[in-house]
Amino acid sequence: MTLFPKTPRPGAWLQVGNLPGVGPALKAKLTDLGVKLCPDLRAIDSGRLARAVGEKSAQACRAVSLRTLHRAVSLRALCRAV
């Protein structure tokens, strides 16, 4: 008996054509690769994906960011001791 049935991850059955930033051209390239759902996108080899859609688009599809993380500026107190 299972108390908590396994549920798919949120967005697991979301079609890649409905993702933000995926237009008709990128959708066509992904469909040619056999990618229709988000799990298909995670399963495809990253090199094959990069060759088909380009390096930047492949990183965007996989939600990879190469931007450097900058430390936040430390805030100073603006009150004055009385």
Secondary structure, DSSP 8 states (H G I E B T S, - for coil): --SS-----TTTT-BGGGSTT--HHHHHHHHHTT--BHHHHHHS-HHHHHHHH-HHHHHHHTT-------------------
